[in-house]
Amino acid sequence: MTGTRDKAGDAMATAKDKAGDMADTAKDKAGEVAAAAKDKAGELAATAKDKAGEMAVAAKDTAAAATDKAGEVADAAATEAKKRPILVMAAVGTIVALVVRRLLKRKR
């Protein structure tokens, strides 16, 4: 019986050692996975920050281009109006006439 107890004790010690080794291995793997996840999250955050910066620059450039284009159109319209003042006066007169007509219709 003593031999059986010794064998059982040895088996228990071996099982404890194996369990400890497995726990250490699992702990190491969990640490590796956590480190990899942290690195990936850092990379993703940096990429998102870079993309946001690029998009902000693109939006700024687009807004500047639109402002320039609007200025060019306004300049062209002003130049055209200076060339043809009668046309501008006719357009203003037409608008005034339409507004007056509408006001008179409302009073009825």
C-alpha positions in Angstrom: 0.0 0.0 0.0 2.9 2.3 0.7 3.9 1.9 -3.0 0.5 3.0 -4.1 0.6 6.0 -1.8 4.0 7.0 -3.1 2.8 6.6 -6.7 -0.4 8.7 -5.9 1.8 11.3 -4.2 4.1 11.4 -7.2 1.2 11.6 -9.6 -0.2 14.5 -7.6 3.1 16.3 -7.6 3.4 15.8 -11.3 -0.1 17.1 -11.8 0.6 20.1 -9.7 3.8 20.8 -11.7 2.0 20.4 -15.0 -0.9 22.7 -13.8 1.7 25.3 -12.7 3.5 25.1 -16.0 0.2 25.4 -18.0 -0.8 28.4 -15.8 2.5 30.1 -16.5 2.2 29.3 -20.3 -1.3 30.7 -20.3 -0.2 33.8 -18.4 2.6 34.4 -20.9 0.3 33.9 -23.9 -2.2 36.3 -22.4 0.5 38.9 -21.9 1.7 38.5 -25.5 -1.9 38.8 -26.8 -2.5 41.9 -24.7 0.8 43.5 -25.9 -0.1 42.8 -29.5 -3.6 44.2 -29.0 -2.1 47.4 -27.4 0.4 47.8 -30.3 -2.4 47.3 -32.9 -4.6 49.8 -31.1 -1.7 52.3 -31.1 -1.2 51.8 -34.8 -4.9 52.2 -35.6 -5.1 55.4 -33.5 -2.0 56.8 -35.4 -3.6 55.9 -38.7 -6.9 57.5 -37.8 -5.1 60.7 -36.7 -3.1 60.8 -39.9 -6.3 60.3 -42.0 -8.1 63.0 -40.1 -5.2 65.4 -40.7 -5.2 64.6 -44.4 -9.0 65.1 -44.6 -8.8 68.4 -42.8 -6.1 69.6 -45.2 -8.2 68.4 -48.2 -11.3 70.2 -46.9 -9.3 73.4 -46.3 -7.9 73.2 -49.8 -11.4 72.6 -51.3 -12.8 75.5 -49.3 -10.0 77.8 -50.5 -10.6 76.7 -54.1 -14.3 77.4 -53.8 -13.7 80.8 -52.3 -11.3 81.7 -55.1 -13.8 80.5 -57.7 -16.6 82.5 -56.1 -14.4 85.6 -56.1 -13.6 85.0 -59.8 -17.4 84.7 -60.6 -18.2 87.8 -58.6 -15.4 89.7 -60.3 -16.7 88.6 -63.7 -20.2 89.6 -62.9 -19.1 93.0 -61.7 -17.0 93.5 -64.8 -20.0 92.5 -67.0 -22.3 94.8 -65.0 -19.8 97.7 -65.6 -19.8 96.9 -69.3 -23.6 96.9 -69.6 -25.1 99.3 -67.0 -28.4 99.4 -68.9 -28.8 95.7 -68.5 -28.2 95.9 -64.8 -30.7 98.8 -64.5 -33.3 96.8 -66.4 -32.8 93.8 -64.2 -33.2 96.0 -61.0 -36.2 97.7 -62.5 -37.8 94.4 -63.3 -37.2 93.1 -59.8 -38.6 96.3 -58.2 -41.7 96.1 -60.5 -42.3 92.5 -59.4 -42.0 93.4 -55.7 -44.3 96.4 -56.0 -46.9 94.3 -58.0 -46.8 91.6 -55.3 -47.3 94.1 -52.5 -50.2 95.7 -54.3 -51.9 92.3 -54.8 -51.5 91.5 -51.1 -53.4 94.7 -50.2 -56.5 93.7 -52.1 
